[in-house]
Amino acid sequence: MTSLTRGANSPIDTATTTVEVTGARQGTVDLFVFQLGADLKVRTDADLVFFNNPSTPEGAVTLTGGQVTLHLAAVPAAIDTLAVAVALDENVPGSLAQVPGLSVTLTQAGGTSFAIPAEGLTTERSAVLLEVYRRNGSWKVRNRSAGWSGGLDALVTEHGVSVDETPAQAPEPAQSAVAAATSATVDGEGVRTVPGEATLSLVKREKLNLQKREVAKVLLRKGAASPVGRVVLVMDNTGSMSKRYRSGEVKRIIERMVPVATQLDSDGNLEAYAYAQRFVKLPDVTVADADTWVNTYVHLRGRHGGIDFDAIGGTNNEIPIMEEIIGTLDKATAVPTLVLFFTDGGFNARAQITALMRTASALPAFWQFIGIGKSSFGILEKLDTLTGRLVDNAGFFAVENIDKLTDTALYELLLSEYPDWLRAARKARVLS
């Protein structure tokens, strides 16, 4: 095997060529291949191969199980370069320089092989590791090892892939929950695609699909194949959360809940409430407008998007918002509902909350409480041992900073008890 140092190149032939990247793992370090013209840009987004677009239109480049196969004889004449690249997932800290053993092995059917280590990387979060390119009618391979600290957005922008959404279309007539559920599609791994995703840029679709895949994996491991129902988010809007609002942490939390709703909610939307002493029902968060939504409605104070956030008060009182959600649960239709309740503490009305959770145990909802920070969470810490319920209808975990959790870890915590509740609720005839 020949080793190519950074910048070194070597001729290769047109035999079938495989490329394997050590250190690339979907959801942590993601693998991409760009078909590039003489201007080092893609012709269209179809020239970018990644897990959600695993082949170029003519089949010259394919991605299967983390291995890239190049059929160089089939590469269109307009393509001069095939760039094999990697990018750290947005939720993974650090840089590519910290990925152990990041390197590429290129092997041709005739037996020729090259070891291409990633060299000289420092702060880069995305990089082109190798290039296979034409020179004077022949093909060559080069160790590129060059990248961008800006991550995936910088990588794809550099190569001509748009990171902006497609222009907004005229609003479609409202669909019923049943119609919305049936218009969704599900792939072989249980990943659900709902209307609205097509308006996202390729980059945002890629990120959303990675997150949905993590949600689907948790559900499948727990024996629940993406049950379609309803997802409700409740966000703490009390004064003690001010630092987390200012830092953008709350926005990022809500953005990471969108894939959960996409997988589990009948129309793919996330119902949302903000609560403090009182509460306010916010417009649903949709896949297509999540960025706009968080900028419009994630505020601690003031009037935004027609909502007066000052009017809900600055201290916590969970009883009104819990009673509101309980009032929306219909035992007759028995739609499985997942309530994602984020709070940084309080819950001191032990007797009232206990009574509400007992009442709610006969209704079609599972309450997943998420504690943010290190405050006392009162009765929430004792939910697992709460007696007098028809079924165990609640879970709780606390984390100091959700930003530090990978998507895999976060969705595992969020969904670990929900499938158990689904089974218990069906057995108790809370669900049909």
Phi, psi and omega per residue, in radians:
M1 nan 2.299 3.123
T2 -1.579 2.344 3.102
S3 -1.723 2.307 3.104
L4 -1.926 2.063 3.074
T5 -1.375 2.984 -3.091
R6 -0.977 2.195 3.140
G7 1.573 -0.275 -3.117
A8 -1.337 2.675 -3.137
N9 -2.435 2.901 3.135
S10 -2.735 2.571 3.064
P11 -1.193 2.595 2.973
I12 -2.382 2.936 3.127
D13 -1.837 -2.956 -3.055
T14 -1.661 0.232 3.095
A15 -1.093 2.756 3.094
T16 -0.959 2.270 -3.003
T17 -2.140 2.315 3.065
T18 -1.962 2.552 -3.141
V19 -2.252 2.154 3.088
E20 -2.130 2.348 -3.117
V21 -1.917 2.043 3.047
T22 -1.348 2.291 3.140
G23 1.736 -0.247 3.101
A24 -1.468 2.217 3.113
R25 -2.519 2.173 -3.074
Q26 -0.919 2.270 -3.123
G27 1.616 -0.196 3.088
T28 -2.161 -1.148 3.006
V29 -2.098 1.921 -3.038
D30 -1.671 2.577 -3.022
L31 -1.842 2.414 -3.114
F32 -2.441 2.622 2.982
V33 -2.302 2.243 3.112
F34 -1.871 2.304 2.913
Q35 -1.601 2.096 -2.985
L36 -2.134 2.471 3.047
G37 -1.440 -2.940 -3.116
A38 -1.089 -0.429 3.118
D39 -1.513 0.114 -3.105
L40 1.029 0.615 3.068
K41 -2.176 2.660 3.018
V42 -1.257 2.693 3.059
R43 -1.343 -0.779 3.072
T44 -2.523 3.039 3.102
D45 -1.079 -0.359 3.130
A46 -1.164 -0.277 3.107
D47 -1.427 0.013 3.060
L48 -1.809 2.074 3.135
V49 -1.775 2.232 3.051
F50 -2.717 -3.057 -2.950
F51 -1.032 -0.531 -3.100
N52 -1.628 -0.031 3.029
N53 -2.497 1.305 -2.886
P54 -1.374 0.121 3.140
S55 -2.712 2.521 2.999
T56 -1.284 2.795 -3.043
P57 -0.971 -0.645 -3.107
E58 -1.596 -0.050 3.081
G59 1.425 0.229 -3.133
A60 -1.228 -0.511 3.135
V61 -2.215 2.203 3.088
T62 -2.311 2.632 3.114
L63 -2.163 2.079 -3.123
T64 -2.383 2.069 3.077
G65 0.978 0.608 3.109
G66 1.501 0.007 3.103
Q67 -1.966 2.312 3.114
V68 -1.675 2.318 3.043
T69 -2.020 2.246 -3.136
L70 -1.948 2.170 2.998
H71 -1.846 1.523 -2.955
L72 -1.102 -0.534 3.141
A73 -1.162 -0.360 -3.104
A74 -1.693 -0.032 -3.137
V75 -1.155 2.238 -3.124
P76 -0.976 2.586 -3.110
A77 -1.054 -0.468 -3.117
A78 -1.324 -0.139 -3.116
I79 -1.726 2.190 3.126
D80 -1.782 -0.468 -2.999
T81 -2.455 2.421 2.965
L82 -1.949 2.026 -3.092
A83 -1.856 2.092 3.105
V84 -1.669 2.118 -2.984
A85 -2.331 2.834 3.064
V86 -2.353 2.757 3.077
A87 -2.577 2.436 3.033
L88 -1.239 2.438 3.004
D89 -1.031 2.572 -3.081
E90 -0.994 -0.527 -3.083
N91 -1.582 0.021 3.118
V92 -1.683 2.147 -3.119
P93 -1.305 2.923 3.020
G94 1.558 -2.678 -3.083
S95 -2.430 2.994 3.128
L96 -1.124 -0.434 3.126
A97 -1.098 -0.342 -3.113
Q98 -1.653 0.019 3.108
V99 -1.440 2.053 -3.078
P100 -1.089 2.286 3.002
G101 1.116 0.504 -3.134
L102 -1.158 2.026 -3.100
S103 -2.846 2.994 -3.105
V104 -2.228 2.461 2.972
T105 -2.066 2.166 3.098
L106 -1.926 2.210 -3.099
T107 -2.273 2.360 3.093
Q108 -1.869 2.693 -3.068
A109 -0.993 -0.500 -3.135
G110 -1.348 -0.122 3.100
G111 1.940 -0.236 3.121
T112 -1.209 2.361 3.122
S113 -2.515 2.677 -3.121
F114 -2.332 2.418 2.975
A115 -1.731 2.178 -3.027
I116 -2.225 1.575 -3.120
P117 -1.298 2.578 3.019
A118 -1.355 2.055 -3.036
E119 -2.199 2.592 3.004
G120 1.336 0.140 3.137
L121 -1.402 2.496 -3.137
T122 -2.203 -1.412 -3.083
T123 -1.745 0.060 -3.047
E124 -1.148 2.386 3.037
R125 -1.851 -0.125 3.005
S126 -2.547 2.648 -3.096
A127 -2.817 2.606 2.898
V128 -1.531 2.083 -3.097
L129 -1.526 -0.707 3.100
L130 -2.544 2.744 3.053
E131 -2.180 2.374 2.941
V132 -1.920 2.103 -2.940
Y133 -2.488 2.762 3.140
R134 -1.546 2.444 2.977
R135 -2.506 2.033 3.096
N136 0.923 0.768 3.063
G137 1.450 -0.022 3.132
S138 -2.098 2.951 -3.124
W139 -1.856 2.531 3.085
K140 -2.363 2.811 3.054
V141 -2.129 2.487 -3.116
R142 -2.395 2.427 2.990
N143 -1.385 1.898 -3.088
R144 -1.546 -0.902 3.114
S145 0.772 0.966 3.131
A146 -2.399 2.463 -3.050
G147 -2.694 -2.816 -2.971
W148 -2.405 2.334 3.095
S149 -1.263 -0.283 -3.130
G150 -1.312 -0.053 3.070
G151 1.342 -2.650 -3.012
L152 -1.059 -0.762 -3.137
D153 -0.988 -0.777 -3.131
A154 -1.149 -0.699 -3.130
L155 -1.056 -0.907 -3.063
V156 -1.272 -0.595 3.098
T157 -1.098 -0.738 3.123
E158 -0.990 -0.553 -3.072
H159 -1.827 0.296 2.953
G160 1.530 0.205 3.098
V161 -1.609 2.291 -3.093
S162 -1.258 2.412 3.021
V163 -1.836 0.068 3.127
D164 -1.638 2.697 3.082
E165 -1.248 2.721 3.032
T166 -1.217 2.715 -3.121
P167 -0.971 2.481 -3.123
A168 -1.105 2.423 3.116
Q169 -1.617 2.866 3.076
A170 -1.082 2.439 -3.109
P171 -1.004 2.426 3.088
E172 -1.555 2.704 3.080
P173 -0.985 2.541 -3.113
A174 -1.067 2.434 3.112
Q175 -1.759 2.631 2.972
S176 -1.257 2.858 3.132
A177 -1.047 -0.681 -3.135
V178 -1.148 -0.777 -3.141
A179 -1.109 -0.708 -3.138
A180 -1.129 -0.708 -3.135
A181 -1.120 -0.714 -3.094
T182 -1.339 -0.333 3.121
S183 -1.458 -0.171 3.066
A184 -1.330 2.733 3.065
T185 -2.117 2.667 -3.129
V186 -2.259 2.264 -3.134
D187 -1.513 -3.086 -3.054
G188 -1.149 -0.274 3.131
E189 -1.796 0.190 3.097
G190 1.459 0.154 -3.137
V191 -1.438 2.205 -3.011
R192 -1.740 2.372 3.078
T193 -2.032 2.229 -3.083
V194 -2.012 2.776 3.089
P195 -0.960 2.460 -3.115
G196 1.915 -0.471 -3.134
E197 -1.174 -0.502 -3.115
A198 -1.129 -0.343 3.141
T199 -1.406 -0.191 -3.131
L200 -1.364 2.681 3.023
S201 -1.150 2.838 -3.140
L202 -1.017 -0.699 -3.114
V203 -1.115 -0.789 -3.122
K204 -1.246 -0.572 3.037
R205 -1.107 -0.705 -3.138
E206 -1.098 -0.794 3.137
K207 -1.124 -0.781 3.137
L208 -1.064 -0.736 -3.127
N209 -1.157 -0.652 3.061
L210 -1.063 -0.761 -3.132
Q211 -1.184 -0.744 3.109
K212 -1.077 -0.652 3.137
R213 -1.085 -0.690 3.103
E214 -1.140 -0.707 3.081
V215 -1.070 -0.817 -3.118
A216 -1.082 -0.671 -3.141
K217 -1.084 -0.773 3.133
V218 -1.053 -0.822 -3.111
L219 -1.087 -0.736 -3.135
L220 -1.153 -0.717 3.111
R221 -1.084 -0.560 -3.109
K222 -1.576 0.067 3.081
G223 1.388 0.449 3.102
A224 -2.240 1.889 -3.055
A225 -1.490 1.387 3.051
S226 0.806 1.118 3.114
P227 -1.153 2.230 -3.088
V228 -1.534 2.211 3.128
G229 -2.726 -1.930 -3.022
R230 -2.577 2.427 3.095
V231 -2.174 2.234 -3.121
V232 -2.133 2.284 3.097
L233 -1.932 2.343 3.043
V234 -2.118 2.176 -3.100
M235 -2.039 2.284 3.095
D236 -1.103 2.158 -3.120
N237 -2.067 0.534 -3.123
T238 -1.512 2.863 -3.071
G239 -1.047 -0.538 -3.131
S240 -1.169 -0.202 3.116
M241 -1.601 0.080 -2.983
S242 -1.001 -0.735 -3.139
K243 -1.085 -0.659 -3.102
R244 -1.292 -0.511 3.019
Y245 -1.240 -0.785 -3.109
R246 -1.096 -0.656 -3.085
S247 -1.347 -0.189 -3.086
G248 1.521 0.033 -3.121
E249 -1.063 -0.704 -3.132
V250 -1.127 -0.721 3.089
K251 -1.017 -0.785 -3.091
R252 -1.181 -0.603 3.080
I253 -1.064 -0.851 -3.094
I254 -1.119 -0.707 3.102
E255 -1.021 -0.620 -3.113
R256 -1.394 -0.166 3.044
M257 -1.511 -0.321 -3.122
V258 -1.024 -0.774 3.107
P259 -1.079 -0.526 3.087
V260 -1.123 -0.804 3.111
A261 -1.144 -0.666 3.136
T262 -1.057 -0.653 3.139
Q263 -1.386 -0.566 -2.927
L264 -1.994 -0.421 -3.070
D265 -1.507 2.494 -3.048
S266 -1.014 -0.672 3.120
D267 -1.827 0.104 3.114
G268 1.376 0.052 -3.106
N269 -1.691 2.744 3.138
L270 -1.905 1.958 3.056
E271 -1.233 2.459 -3.005
A272 -2.410 2.456 3.045
Y273 -2.300 2.593 2.915
A274 -1.985 2.395 -3.110
Y275 -2.383 2.642 2.955
A276 -2.580 -2.028 3.027
Q277 -1.179 -0.612 3.029
R278 -2.161 -2.899 -3.123
F279 -2.524 2.883 3.050
V280 -2.440 2.393 3.044
K281 -1.463 2.163 3.134
L282 -1.700 2.798 3.026
P283 -1.031 2.679 3.110
D284 -1.091 2.558 3.000
V285 -1.532 2.194 3.101
T286 -1.923 2.799 3.106
V287 -0.996 -0.768 -3.021
A288 -1.232 -0.515 -3.022
D289 -2.063 0.370 -3.061
A290 -1.017 -0.737 -3.137
D291 -1.086 -0.827 3.135
T292 -1.129 -0.685 -3.097
W293 -1.065 -0.871 -3.076
V294 -1.136 -0.574 3.110
N295 -1.268 -0.488 -3.120
T296 -1.466 -0.726 -2.925
Y297 -1.973 -0.122 3.137
V298 -1.615 1.508 -3.127
H299 -2.497 2.555 3.128
L300 -1.532 -0.589 -3.075
R301 -2.423 2.883 3.074
G302 1.562 -3.109 3.129
R303 -1.911 2.129 -3.062
H304 -2.464 2.299 3.121
G305 1.022 0.519 -3.131
G306 1.425 0.057 -3.123
I307 -1.836 2.258 3.078
D308 -1.621 1.718 -3.097
F309 -1.288 -0.397 3.079
D310 -1.142 -0.497 -3.030
A311 -1.222 -0.276 -3.097
I312 -1.601 -0.021 3.049
G313 1.502 3.034 -3.051
G314 -2.018 -0.104 3.121
T315 -1.971 2.893 -2.989
N316 -1.660 2.455 3.014
N317 -2.611 1.769 -3.009
E318 -1.359 -0.331 -3.008
I319 -1.043 -0.861 -3.104
P320 -1.047 -0.755 -3.097
I321 -1.237 -0.633 3.101
M322 -1.146 -0.735 3.098
E323 -1.109 -0.656 3.111
E324 -1.062 -0.852 -3.111
I325 -1.154 -0.729 3.092
I326 -1.020 -0.660 3.128
G327 -1.166 -0.343 3.127
T328 -1.539 -0.147 -3.073
L329 -1.461 2.190 -3.078
D330 -1.867 1.902 -3.117
K331 -1.165 -0.462 -3.106
A332 -1.219 -0.809 -3.132
T333 -1.431 -0.461 3.036
A334 0.916 0.879 3.065
V335 -1.368 2.121 -3.140
P336 -1.080 2.185 -3.036
T337 -2.109 2.272 3.063
L338 -1.884 2.047 3.111
V339 -1.746 2.086 3.101
L340 -1.798 1.845 -2.956
F341 -1.962 1.878 -3.107
F342 -1.727 2.278 -3.128
T343 -2.641 2.657 3.072
D344 -1.836 0.285 3.031
G345 2.406 -3.133 -3.092
G346 1.868 -2.204 3.129
F347 0.936 0.879 -3.107
N348 -1.623 -0.199 -3.141
A349 -1.401 1.185 -2.970
R350 -0.977 -0.871 -3.055
A351 -1.111 -0.758 -3.114
Q352 -1.185 -0.765 -3.131
I353 -1.148 -0.696 3.097
T354 -1.043 -0.781 3.132
A355 -1.112 -0.715 3.135
L356 -1.129 -0.738 -3.130
M357 -1.180 -0.581 3.075
R358 -1.182 -0.768 3.083
T359 -1.073 -0.768 -3.081
A360 -1.188 -0.325 -3.096
S361 -1.159 -0.307 3.093
A362 -1.633 0.091 -3.097
L363 -1.987 2.763 -2.979
P364 -1.404 1.055 3.120
A365 -2.535 2.460 2.979
F366 -1.926 2.270 -3.077
W367 -1.785 1.926 3.061
Q368 -1.783 1.886 3.136
F369 -1.603 2.338 -3.137
I370 -2.125 1.996 3.112
G371 -1.497 2.260 3.135
I372 -1.872 2.054 3.129
G373 1.753 -2.823 -3.019
K374 -2.095 0.328 -3.140
S375 -1.244 3.022 3.019
S376 -1.328 2.314 -3.116
F377 -1.889 0.177 2.985
G378 0.964 -2.283 -3.050
I379 -1.045 -0.439 -3.124
L380 -1.023 -0.583 -3.100
E381 -1.266 -0.167 -3.090
K382 -2.009 0.218 -3.073
L383 -1.083 -0.633 -3.078
D384 -1.117 -0.404 -3.122
T385 -1.897 0.187 -3.122
L386 -1.208 2.151 -3.107
T387 -1.612 3.020 3.032
G388 1.403 0.289 3.117
R389 -1.868 2.560 3.100
L390 -1.092 -0.778 3.037
V391 -2.428 2.805 3.034
D392 -1.268 1.881 -2.989
N393 -1.966 0.343 -3.088
A394 -2.670 2.626 3.041
G395 -2.365 2.826 -3.136
F396 -2.609 2.412 2.891
F397 -2.572 2.746 3.134
A398 -2.179 2.556 3.116
V399 -2.544 2.425 -3.095
E400 -1.170 -0.772 -3.088
N401 -2.535 1.897 -3.084
I402 -1.130 -0.478 3.105
D403 -0.986 -0.471 -3.079
K404 -1.442 -0.131 3.087
L405 -1.548 2.326 2.987
T406 -1.176 2.847 3.076
D407 -1.004 -0.721 -3.141
T408 -1.009 -0.845 -3.112
A409 -1.180 -0.722 -3.102
L410 -1.120 -0.856 -3.090
Y411 -1.205 -0.526 3.048
E412 -1.087 -0.774 3.123
L413 -1.176 -0.744 -3.095
L414 -1.118 -0.640 -2.924
L415 -1.966 0.110 -3.021
S416 -1.131 -0.562 -3.084
E417 -1.776 -0.272 -3.076
Y418 -1.045 -0.800 3.119
P419 -1.085 -0.615 3.095
D420 -1.105 -0.716 3.094
W421 -1.105 -0.729 3.124
L422 -0.962 -0.806 -3.125
R423 -1.154 -0.777 -3.130
A424 -1.150 -0.669 -3.128
A425 -1.170 -0.637 3.090
R426 -1.181 -0.726 -3.139
K427 -1.107 -0.626 -3.133
A428 -1.527 0.050 3.141
R429 1.118 0.416 2.948
V430 -1.270 -0.617 3.005
L431 -1.987 2.656 3.118
S432 -1.411 nan nan
